[in-house]
Amino acid sequence: MSTIPSSSPEEFSLNGGTTEALHRWVSDWGEMVVDALVSLGDMAIFAGQLFRWMFAARPSRGTMLPNLYHVGVLSLPVVALTGTFIGMVLAVQSIVQFRNLGLESRLGAVINMSLVRELGPVLAATMLAGRVGSAMAAVLGTMRVTEQIDALISMGANPIHYLVVPRFLACILLIPALTVMADFMGIVGGYFYSVVMLDIDHYQYLNNSRQFVGGWDFFTGIFKSIFFGGTIAIVSCYRGFHCQAGAEGVGRAATAAFVFSFVLILGVDLILNILLDAIYAAIWPMQGAKLF
Protein backbone atom coordinates (compact mmCIF):
# COMPACT_ATOMS: atom_id res chain seq x y z
CA MET A 1 0.00 0.00 0.00
CA SER A 2 1.21 3.45 -0.79
CA THR A 3 1.60 6.03 1.97
CA ILE A 4 -0.88 8.89 2.17
CA PRO A 5 0.77 11.93 0.64
CA SER A 6 0.36 15.41 2.01
CA SER A 7 -2.60 16.92 0.19
CA SER A 8 -3.27 20.45 -0.83
CA PRO A 9 -6.66 22.11 -0.12
CA GLU A 10 -7.63 21.50 -3.74
CA GLU A 11 -6.90 17.77 -3.36
CA PHE A 12 -8.93 17.60 -0.13
CA SER A 13 -11.80 19.30 -1.96
CA LEU A 14 -11.53 16.79 -4.80
CA ASN A 15 -11.48 13.81 -2.44
CA GLY A 16 -14.41 15.22 -0.50
CA GLY A 17 -16.36 15.69 -3.74
CA THR A 18 -15.65 12.12 -4.81
CA THR A 19 -16.78 10.74 -1.45
CA GLU A 20 -19.94 12.84 -1.58
CA ALA A 21 -20.71 11.60 -5.09
CA LEU A 22 -20.17 8.00 -3.95
CA HIS A 23 -22.48 8.51 -0.99
CA ARG A 24 -25.11 10.06 -3.25
CA TRP A 25 -24.81 7.16 -5.72
CA VAL A 26 -25.18 4.56 -2.96
CA SER A 27 -28.10 6.50 -1.49
CA ASP A 28 -29.87 6.70 -4.85
CA TRP A 29 -29.44 2.98 -5.50
CA GLY A 30 -30.56 2.14 -1.97
CA GLU A 31 -33.66 4.29 -2.35
CA MET A 32 -34.42 2.61 -5.68
CA VAL A 33 -34.11 -0.88 -4.17
CA VAL A 34 -36.28 0.05 -1.18
CA ASP A 35 -38.95 1.55 -3.45
CA ALA A 36 -38.92 -1.58 -5.61
CA LEU A 37 -39.31 -3.86 -2.59
CA VAL A 38 -42.13 -1.71 -1.21
CA SER A 39 -43.89 -1.79 -4.59
CA LEU A 40 -43.54 -5.57 -4.79
CA GLY A 41 -44.94 -5.91 -1.29
CA ASP A 42 -47.88 -3.62 -2.07
CA MET A 43 -48.52 -5.52 -5.30
CA ALA A 44 -48.49 -8.84 -3.44
CA ILE A 45 -51.05 -7.49 -0.94
CA PHE A 46 -53.12 -6.17 -3.83
CA ALA A 47 -52.99 -9.59 -5.53
CA GLY A 48 -54.01 -11.28 -2.27
CA GLN A 49 -57.07 -9.03 -2.00
CA LEU A 50 -57.89 -9.77 -5.63
CA PHE A 51 -57.83 -13.54 -5.16
CA ARG A 52 -59.83 -13.28 -1.93
CA TRP A 53 -62.62 -11.32 -3.61
CA MET A 54 -62.49 -13.46 -6.75
CA PHE A 55 -63.43 -16.57 -4.77
CA ALA A 56 -65.65 -14.79 -2.25
CA ALA A 57 -68.27 -13.51 -4.72
CA ARG A 58 -68.94 -13.97 -8.41
CA PRO A 59 -68.75 -10.78 -10.50
CA SER A 60 -71.95 -9.63 -12.11
CA ARG A 61 -72.78 -10.19 -15.77
CA GLY A 62 -72.89 -6.45 -16.37
CA THR A 63 -69.24 -6.00 -15.35
CA MET A 64 -67.88 -9.19 -16.96
CA LEU A 65 -69.27 -8.93 -20.50
CA PRO A 66 -67.85 -5.46 -21.34
CA ASN A 67 -64.41 -6.54 -20.12
CA LEU A 68 -64.57 -9.82 -22.07
CA TYR A 69 -65.49 -7.87 -25.21
CA HIS A 70 -62.78 -5.25 -24.65
CA VAL A 71 -60.03 -7.76 -23.86
CA GLY A 72 -60.91 -10.52 -26.32
CA VAL A 73 -62.89 -9.33 -29.31
CA LEU A 74 -61.21 -5.97 -29.80
CA SER A 75 -57.75 -7.50 -29.46
CA LEU A 76 -58.23 -10.16 -32.14
CA PRO A 77 -57.44 -7.99 -35.22
CA VAL A 78 -54.13 -6.62 -33.91
CA VAL A 79 -53.03 -10.03 -32.59
CA ALA A 80 -53.91 -11.76 -35.88
CA LEU A 81 -52.17 -9.14 -38.02
CA THR A 82 -49.05 -9.11 -35.86
CA GLY A 83 -48.89 -12.91 -35.77
CA THR A 84 -49.08 -13.10 -39.56
CA PHE A 85 -46.17 -10.74 -40.04
CA ILE A 86 -44.11 -12.46 -37.34
CA GLY A 87 -44.44 -15.77 -39.22
CA MET A 88 -43.32 -14.11 -42.45
CA VAL A 89 -40.41 -12.37 -40.75
CA LEU A 90 -39.20 -15.68 -39.29
CA ALA A 91 -39.23 -17.21 -42.77
CA VAL A 92 -37.31 -14.27 -44.24
CA GLN A 93 -34.67 -14.26 -41.51
CA SER A 94 -34.14 -18.04 -41.45
CA ILE A 95 -34.14 -19.07 -45.10
CA VAL A 96 -30.59 -17.91 -45.90
CA GLN A 97 -28.98 -19.91 -43.08
CA PHE A 98 -31.11 -22.99 -43.78
CA ARG A 99 -30.27 -22.90 -47.50
CA ASN A 100 -26.58 -22.66 -46.71
CA LEU A 101 -26.94 -25.82 -44.61
CA GLY A 102 -29.15 -27.58 -47.16
CA LEU A 103 -32.01 -27.82 -44.63
CA GLU A 104 -34.57 -25.47 -46.13
CA SER A 105 -37.26 -28.18 -45.94
CA ARG A 106 -36.92 -28.00 -42.12
CA LEU A 107 -37.90 -24.34 -42.12
CA GLY A 108 -41.50 -25.15 -41.21
CA ALA A 109 -40.46 -27.03 -38.07
CA VAL A 110 -38.40 -24.10 -36.79
CA ILE A 111 -41.01 -21.46 -37.59
CA ASN A 112 -43.91 -23.38 -36.07
CA MET A 113 -41.94 -24.51 -33.02
CA SER A 114 -40.85 -20.93 -32.31
CA LEU A 115 -44.38 -19.64 -32.72
CA VAL A 116 -46.17 -22.27 -30.65
CA ARG A 117 -43.71 -22.40 -27.75
CA GLU A 118 -42.51 -18.82 -27.43
CA LEU A 119 -43.45 -16.14 -29.91
CA GLY A 120 -47.19 -16.82 -29.95
CA PRO A 121 -47.74 -16.52 -26.16
CA VAL A 122 -45.26 -13.67 -25.71
CA LEU A 123 -46.61 -11.82 -28.74
CA ALA A 124 -50.22 -12.12 -27.56
CA ALA A 125 -49.22 -11.02 -24.07
CA THR A 126 -47.26 -8.04 -25.39
CA MET A 127 -50.18 -6.90 -27.53
CA LEU A 128 -52.51 -7.37 -24.56
CA ALA A 129 -50.20 -5.37 -22.29
CA GLY A 130 -49.89 -2.56 -24.81
CA ARG A 131 -53.52 -2.34 -25.85
CA VAL A 132 -55.46 -3.54 -22.80
CA GLY A 133 -53.05 -3.15 -19.88
CA SER A 134 -52.31 0.50 -20.56
CA ALA A 135 -56.03 1.20 -21.01
CA MET A 136 -56.82 -0.51 -17.70
CA ALA A 137 -54.23 1.57 -15.88
CA ALA A 138 -55.46 4.77 -17.53
CA VAL A 139 -59.14 4.10 -16.76
CA LEU A 140 -58.55 3.10 -13.15
CA GLY A 141 -56.06 5.94 -12.71
CA THR A 142 -58.63 8.43 -13.97
CA MET A 143 -61.18 6.97 -11.57
CA ARG A 144 -58.68 7.34 -8.72
CA VAL A 145 -57.86 10.94 -9.63
CA THR A 146 -61.53 11.93 -10.00
CA GLU A 147 -62.36 10.14 -6.70
CA GLN A 148 -64.77 7.68 -8.33
CA ILE A 149 -63.09 4.81 -6.48
CA ASP A 150 -63.63 6.65 -3.19
CA ALA A 151 -67.27 7.11 -4.19
CA LEU A 152 -67.63 3.35 -4.69
CA ILE A 153 -66.22 2.75 -1.21
CA SER A 154 -68.61 5.29 0.30
CA MET A 155 -71.53 3.49 -1.43
CA GLY A 156 -70.52 0.20 0.22
CA ALA A 157 -69.08 -1.46 -2.89
CA ASN A 158 -65.63 -3.01 -2.82
CA PRO A 159 -63.56 -1.53 -5.70
CA ILE A 160 -61.38 -4.64 -5.94
CA HIS A 161 -64.41 -6.87 -6.53
CA TYR A 162 -66.21 -4.41 -8.78
CA LEU A 163 -63.30 -3.12 -10.90
CA VAL A 164 -60.35 -5.51 -10.69
CA VAL A 165 -61.84 -9.01 -10.56
CA PRO A 166 -63.72 -8.73 -13.92
CA ARG A 167 -60.61 -7.42 -15.66
CA PHE A 168 -58.43 -10.15 -14.17
CA LEU A 169 -60.86 -12.92 -15.18
CA ALA A 170 -61.20 -11.47 -18.68
CA CYS A 171 -57.41 -11.49 -19.14
CA ILE A 172 -56.77 -15.03 -17.91
CA LEU A 173 -59.82 -16.49 -19.70
CA LEU A 174 -59.29 -14.90 -23.11
CA ILE A 175 -55.53 -14.70 -23.52
CA PRO A 176 -55.36 -18.44 -24.40
CA ALA A 177 -57.73 -17.74 -27.31
CA LEU A 178 -55.57 -14.80 -28.39
CA THR A 179 -52.50 -17.03 -28.17
CA VAL A 180 -54.15 -19.64 -30.39
CA MET A 181 -55.01 -16.90 -32.88
CA ALA A 182 -51.43 -15.60 -32.86
CA ASP A 183 -50.10 -19.16 -33.35
CA PHE A 184 -52.52 -19.89 -36.19
CA MET A 185 -51.93 -16.66 -38.09
CA GLY A 186 -48.16 -16.93 -37.61
CA ILE A 187 -48.20 -20.49 -38.99
CA VAL A 188 -50.31 -19.35 -41.95
CA GLY A 189 -48.00 -16.40 -42.60
CA GLY A 190 -44.88 -18.55 -42.39
CA TYR A 191 -46.41 -21.21 -44.64
CA PHE A 192 -47.50 -18.65 -47.24
CA TYR A 193 -44.11 -16.97 -47.48
CA SER A 194 -42.12 -20.21 -47.35
CA VAL A 195 -44.18 -22.25 -49.84
CA VAL A 196 -45.55 -19.55 -52.14
CA MET A 197 -42.78 -16.96 -52.12
CA LEU A 198 -39.68 -19.09 -51.39
CA ASP A 199 -40.90 -22.14 -53.34
CA ILE A 200 -40.22 -24.67 -50.56
CA ASP A 201 -41.83 -28.08 -51.10
CA HIS A 202 -45.33 -28.13 -49.63
CA TYR A 203 -45.22 -31.73 -48.41
CA GLN A 204 -41.78 -31.48 -46.77
CA TYR A 205 -42.73 -28.23 -45.04
CA LEU A 206 -45.88 -29.69 -43.47
CA ASN A 207 -44.35 -33.10 -42.75
CA ASN A 208 -41.40 -31.66 -40.84
CA SER A 209 -43.75 -29.36 -38.93
CA ARG A 210 -45.88 -32.34 -37.89
CA GLN A 211 -42.85 -34.36 -36.80
CA PHE A 212 -41.19 -31.69 -34.66
CA VAL A 213 -44.18 -29.81 -33.20
CA GLY A 214 -46.25 -31.86 -30.75
CA GLY A 215 -49.05 -31.48 -28.27
CA TRP A 216 -46.67 -30.65 -25.42
CA ASP A 217 -45.37 -27.64 -27.33
CA PHE A 218 -48.90 -26.37 -27.88
CA PHE A 219 -49.80 -26.98 -24.22
CA THR A 220 -46.67 -25.14 -23.08
CA GLY A 221 -47.64 -21.99 -24.94
CA ILE A 222 -51.24 -22.03 -23.74
CA PHE A 223 -50.24 -22.75 -20.14
CA LYS A 224 -47.75 -19.89 -20.05
CA SER A 225 -50.24 -17.46 -21.56
CA ILE A 226 -52.57 -17.83 -18.55
CA PHE A 227 -49.80 -16.58 -16.24
CA PHE A 228 -49.01 -13.77 -18.67
CA GLY A 229 -52.63 -12.62 -18.65
CA GLY A 230 -52.78 -12.67 -14.85
CA THR A 231 -49.54 -10.69 -14.63
CA ILE A 232 -50.83 -8.03 -17.03
CA ALA A 233 -54.10 -7.63 -15.13
CA ILE A 234 -52.51 -7.41 -11.68
CA VAL A 235 -49.77 -4.96 -12.70
CA SER A 236 -52.10 -2.73 -14.73
CA CYS A 237 -54.84 -2.57 -12.11
CA TYR A 238 -52.29 -1.98 -9.35
CA ARG A 239 -50.73 0.91 -11.25
CA GLY A 240 -54.16 2.40 -11.89
CA PHE A 241 -55.22 2.11 -8.24
CA HIS A 242 -51.99 3.76 -7.06
CA CYS A 243 -51.98 6.50 -9.66
CA GLN A 244 -50.58 9.89 -8.72
CA ALA A 245 -52.73 12.98 -8.95
CA GLY A 246 -53.18 14.84 -12.22
CA ALA A 247 -53.14 14.01 -15.90
CA GLU A 248 -49.39 13.42 -15.77
CA GLY A 249 -49.90 10.80 -13.08
CA VAL A 250 -52.40 8.95 -15.27
CA GLY A 251 -49.97 8.95 -18.17
CA ARG A 252 -47.16 7.66 -15.96
CA ALA A 253 -49.42 4.91 -14.63
CA ALA A 254 -50.30 3.76 -18.16
CA THR A 255 -46.65 3.79 -19.24
CA ALA A 256 -45.47 2.00 -16.10
CA ALA A 257 -48.19 -0.62 -16.52
CA PHE A 258 -46.91 -1.61 -19.95
CA VAL A 259 -43.21 -1.47 -19.06
CA PHE A 260 -43.50 -3.48 -15.85
CA SER A 261 -45.91 -5.95 -17.45
CA PHE A 262 -43.51 -6.60 -20.32
CA VAL A 263 -40.51 -7.07 -18.02
CA LEU A 264 -42.46 -9.42 -15.75
CA ILE A 265 -43.75 -11.37 -18.75
CA LEU A 266 -40.19 -12.11 -19.80
CA GLY A 267 -39.20 -13.07 -16.25
CA VAL A 268 -42.23 -15.32 -15.80
CA ASP A 269 -41.55 -16.83 -19.22
CA LEU A 270 -38.02 -17.77 -18.18
CA ILE A 271 -39.15 -19.35 -14.89
CA LEU A 272 -41.99 -21.29 -16.53
CA ASN A 273 -39.73 -22.55 -19.31
CA ILE A 274 -37.29 -23.96 -16.76
CA LEU A 275 -40.10 -25.61 -14.78
CA LEU A 276 -41.88 -27.04 -17.83
CA ASP A 277 -38.63 -28.40 -19.29
CA ALA A 278 -37.92 -30.10 -15.97
CA ILE A 279 -41.44 -31.59 -15.93
CA TYR A 280 -41.02 -32.79 -19.51
CA ALA A 281 -37.70 -34.41 -18.65
CA ALA A 282 -39.31 -36.15 -15.65
CA ILE A 283 -42.27 -37.48 -17.64
CA TRP A 284 -40.38 -38.46 -20.78
CA PRO A 285 -36.76 -39.06 -19.67
CA MET A 286 -35.43 -40.13 -23.07
CA GLN A 287 -36.81 -37.09 -24.91
CA GLY A 288 -36.29 -34.75 -21.98
CA ALA A 289 -32.60 -35.58 -21.74
CA LYS A 290 -32.10 -33.73 -25.01
CA LEU A 291 -33.20 -30.50 -23.32
CA PHE A 292 -30.28 -30.47 -20.86
N, C-alpha and C positions, 0 to 999 in steps of 0.2 A: 504494500500500500504506500502511496506517496504521502509525504507530509503535507500538512495544510499550510499553504503559503500565506504570507501577510497580504491582506487584500485591501485595496483602495476603497473609498466610499462608493465609487461607481460599481465596483465588483460586488460589494455588499448589496447594493441596490438591485443589481442583476440577479444575484442569487435569491434575494427576497422575492423578486418578481417571478422567478421560475418556481419557487416553492408555492407561492400564492396561486399560480396558474395550475400547478399540480393538485393543490387542495380543491380548487374550483372544479377541475375535471373529475376528481374522485367524487366530489359532492354531487355533481350533475348526474354521473352514472349511478350513484347510490339512490338519488331521488327517482331516477327513471326505473330502477329495479323495484323500489318500494311501490311506486305507482302501478307498475305492471302486476305485482303480487296482489295489491289491493283490488285491482280491477278483476283479476282472476277469481279472487275470493268472492267479490260481489256478484260476478257472473255465475259462480257455482251456487250461491244462495238463490239467485234469480232462477236458475235452472231447477233447483229443488222445489221452489214454490210452483213453478210451471208443472212439474210432474205430479205434485200433490193435487193441484186443481184439475189436472187432466183426468186423473182417476177418481176424483171426488164427485164430479158432476159432468154430465155430457153437455157439450156446447149445443146451442140451439141451431135449428136449421137455417134461421135467418142470418146467423153469423158465419156458418160454415160454407154455404153455397157461394156467396160472393168471393170468398177467399179461394175456394177450389177453382172457380172460373178464372180469377186473376192469376193464380199461380200456374195452373195447368193449361187451360185453353189458350190464353193470350201469350204463353211462352212457347207454344208449339212452332209457330212460323220461324222465329229466330233460331231455335234449337235445330230445326230441320235444315234450314239454309246453311247454318254454320257447320253442321255435321257433313253435309254434302261437300262443301269446299275443303274441309279437313281431309276427307277421303281422297279427293283429287290431289291435294297438296302432298299427301303421303306417297301417292303413286309417282308424282313428278320428282320428288326428292330421292326416291329409292331406286328408280329404274336404272340410273347410270351405274350405280355400284353393283346391282344385281346382274346387269348385262356384262359387266367386266368379269364377273365370276361365273358367267354362264348359268345363272339360276333365276332368270327372269320369270320362269313359270311358277316359282315359289313366291312371287310378289303378293299374290292374293292372301297367302297364309300370314305374311308379316303385317299387311294392312289390316286385315280383319282381326288378328290377334291384338294388335295395338289398340284398335278401336274398342273392341269388346271389353278388354281387361282394364285399360287405362284412359284412353282419350275420350271415349264415350261418357263414362261417369264424370270425369273431371270437367269435360266440356259442358255437359248439362249443368253441373253444379256452378261453374263459373258464370254461365249465362243466367242462371237463377239468382246468383248473388248480385250480379250487375243490374238485372232488370227488376227482380222482386225484392231482394234484400235491401237495396238502397231505397226503394219506394217504401218498404215497411218502416225503416228507420226514419225517413222523412215524415211519413204520416204520423207515426207515434210521437216523433219529436215535436211536430206542430201541435199535436194534442197536448203534450206536456207544456209547451210554451204558452198556449192559449188557455191553460188550466182546465181543459176538458177532462183529463184524467182525474183531477181533484174533484170535479163535479160528479164523476161516476162514483167515487168513493163516498162523497156526501149523500148520494142517492141510495147507498147501501149495496152497490154492485162492486164486485171484485174486478179490478182492471186486468189482472193476470188471466182470470177465467174468461172474461168477456173479450179481450183484445189479443192476448198472446196465444192462448190454447188453440183457437181456430187457425191461426196462421201457422203454428207449429205442425198441427195435424195435416194441413194442406200441403206443406212442404214435404213431410216424410211420406205421405200417401201418393203424391203425384210425381215426385222426382224419379221413381223407377220407370214410370211411363215415359217421361222425358228422356231418360237414359236409353230406353229401348228405341225411341224415335231417333236419337242421335246416332246410335249404333246402326240402325237400319239405313238411314240416309247416308251415313259415311260409307257403309259397305256398297250401297248403290253408286255413290259417286266414285269410289275407288274402282269398282267393276267397270263403270262406263269409260273412265279415262284409260284404264289398263287395257281393256279388250277392244274398245272402239277406236281410241286415239293412238294407243301404243301397239296395237295389233298383236297382243298376247293371246295365245290359244285359249279359247273359251273353256274347253273341257279341263285342261291342266290347271287353269286358274281356280275353277270351282272345286276340282278334286283335291288340290292341295289345301284349300281353305277348309274343306270338310275333314281332312285328316288331322290338321294341326289345331283347329279350333273346336273345343268340346263344350259339354254342358257346364263343367266346372268353371271355365273361363267366363261364360255368360253369367253364371251365378255370382261369381266374384264381383263383376261390375255392378250388378243389381244390388248386392248386399252392401257394397261400399256406398252406393248412392244414397241409401237410407240414412247413413250417418252424416253424409254431406248435407242432406236436406235439413236434418236436425241442427247441425252446426250453424247453417245459414240463418235459420229461424231464431235460434237462441241469441246469436251475436247481434243480429239486426234489431230484434225487439229490445234487447238490453241497451243497445246504443240509443234507440229511440226513447226509452223510458228515462235514461240518464242524460238527456240532451241538455245542453247549456242554453241559457236564455238568448233570445234574438234570432233573426234570420241566419246569421253567421253560424250560430250553434247548430241549427237544423242542417245546414250544409255540411258542417264538420261531422255531424252524426251520420249522415248518409255516406260520406266518403269513408269514414272510419269503419262503417259496417261492411262495405265491400272489401276494403283492404284487409281487415282482420279476418273476415270470412275466407278470403282466398288463401291467406297464409295458413289458417287452421285447416282448410281443406287439404292442402299439401301435406301438412303434418299428420293429419288423421289418415291420409292415403298411405303414407309411409308405414305407419304403425299397423294398419290393417293388412297391408301387403305382407309384412313380416309374419303376422299371426296366421293369415290364410295360407301362406306357403308352408308354415310349420304344420298346420292342420292337414294340408294336402300330403306332405311327406309322411305324416303319421298314418293316414288312411291308406295311401298307396305308396308303400316304401320304395318300390322299384322305380316308379315314375318320379316320386318326390325327391329321390337322391340326385336327380339331374339338376334340381334347383339350387343345390348347395355345393 
